[in-house]
Amino acid sequence: MTLREAVAGAAACLASAEHLAGDARRDAELLLLHTLGISRAQLLANPDRALTDEQESCYEDAIRRRLRYEPVQYITGQQEFYGLAFRVTPAVLIPRPETEHLVEAVLEHFHAEAARPLRIADVGTGSGAIAVALAAHLAEAEIIATDSSFEALEVAKHNASAHDVAARIRFVQVDLLDIPVAVLGGTTSDQFFDAVVSNPPYIPQMEEAELHPQVREYEPRAALFGGESGLDVYRRLVPLAMVALKPGGLLALELGHNQRAALDELLQGWGSVRFIEDLQGISRVVVARRPT
């Protein structure tokens, strides 16, 4: 079987499955590239190259996994985020392009101050995508990345090392901002941070049945669902951030669809509240300042 034939056959197979037809060709190509360890340019340059029996067997296994709705990112173990390659496993939420708006908002805020030391908390770090992207672009930033999942933190530590920013990120297994004094150099978290950043779980529990099977059945529930309304973590995190931030410090949060009004209400008493929309006009990020 040639590479051309393998992709065509796999794409047709995926296209026949409910929920997979729209990305069938893309997924078939990505999984073949992963199986063979080649680039798309190599695939296009050598479409008549033959697969070995072992390669064909491995590719068929990858396609079977995809037909069970396992995300391509978990099959390949990789996802790109903010121009960087990240390891992902079923222990972590797959980084999404929408979250890049959150990183951009923080970088824009600190653009003029990038050369000064900054202390940033990334709450619910997961794969470490936000923390690593910020550390890669803010050379003087010290980041404390928290998560309640030990397995997620192990993935995040790997990603920080892979991008040479591990020395400036401390990963702590805690709930939200319950950071031990020892981690903070012997001080409390009160007025410690220049920024608190988070992409919290925000999907309302009632919307579980509406999710794509690859999300509902594979990604970690604790990173997806924010209680009945999707706002449980926000209600806890916003007041904690008010205590942890320095006067004038930045709070930057990703939010879900139709949650703008609720976040606007939760942020009463904060300064400079601003919502940032994506290209479809959906509010994806909210930023606010702790009053001075």
NORVENMO-V312623 format. One record per backbone hydrogen bond with DSSP energy under -1.0 kcal/mol. CO is the residue of the C=O (numbers start at 1). NH is the residue of the N-H. If there is no record, write none. Layout:
CO|NH, CO|NH
This chain:
1|51, 2|6, 3|7, 4|8, 5|9, 6|10, 7|11, 8|12, 9|13, 10|14, 11|15, 14|17, 17|20, 21|24, 23|27, 24|28, 25|29, 26|30, 27|31, 28|32, 29|33, 30|34, 31|35, 32|36, 33|37, 33|38, 39|43, 40|44, 41|45, 42|46, 46|49, 47|4, 49|3, 52|56, 53|57, 54|58, 55|59, 56|60, 57|61, 58|62, 59|63, 60|64, 61|65, 62|66, 63|67, 65|70, 66|69, 71|75, 72|76, 73|77, 77|88, 79|86, 81|84, 84|81, 86|79, 89|92, 96|99, 97|100, 98|101, 99|103, 100|104, 101|105, 102|106, 103|107, 104|108, 105|109, 106|110, 110|113, 113|116, 118|142, 119|194, 119|195, 120|144, 121|197, 122|146, 125|128, 128|132, 129|133, 130|134, 131|135, 132|136, 134|138, 138|141, 140|118, 142|120, 143|170, 144|122, 145|172, 146|124, 146|125, 149|153, 150|154, 151|155, 152|156, 153|157, 154|158, 155|159, 156|160, 157|161, 158|162, 159|163, 160|165, 161|164, 165|168, 166|169, 168|143, 170|145, 172|147, 172|174, 175|178, 177|179, 181|186, 182|185, 189|192, 193|246, 194|250, 195|121, 196|252, 197|123, 198|254, 203|226, 204|207, 205|208, 207|210, 208|211, 212|215, 212|216, 213|217, 215|219, 220|223, 221|224, 221|225, 224|203, 226|232, 227|205, 231|235, 232|236, 233|237, 234|238, 236|240, 237|241, 238|242, 239|243, 240|244, 241|245, 243|191, 244|192, 244|193, 246|249, 249|290, 250|196, 251|288, 252|198, 253|286, 256|259, 259|263, 260|264, 261|265, 262|266, 263|267, 265|268, 267|270, 271|289, 274|287, 276|284, 276|285, 278|281, 282|278, 284|255, 285|276, 286|253, 287|274, 288|251, 289|271, 290|248
